[in-house]
Amino acid sequence: MATYVYETIPRHPDELPLRFEVIQSMKDAPLTRHPDTGEPVRRIISGGYGLMGVSGKNTPVPAVARSGGCGCGGMCSCGRG
């Protein structure tokens, strides 16, 4: 089971959306209506986190780590490298 974030779709520009969470199976279709009010809703895609590690010799290593680069796609002009 996963926790998904939804928000109501405002009907007027001055309305603020209401955000709420729902625990659903990944197989379930996204909600289209708020379970209590029936208002139209959309699912919010937000950032998360992931863990990545090296477990052995045959584990692929991201190209950024292999090249020693910063991940900006060039000569580290982004200031991160």
Secondary structure, DSSP 8 states (H G I E B T S, - for coil): -EEEEEEE--SSTT----EEEEEE-TTS---SB-TTT--BEEEE-----------STTS---HHHHHT--SSSSSSTTS--
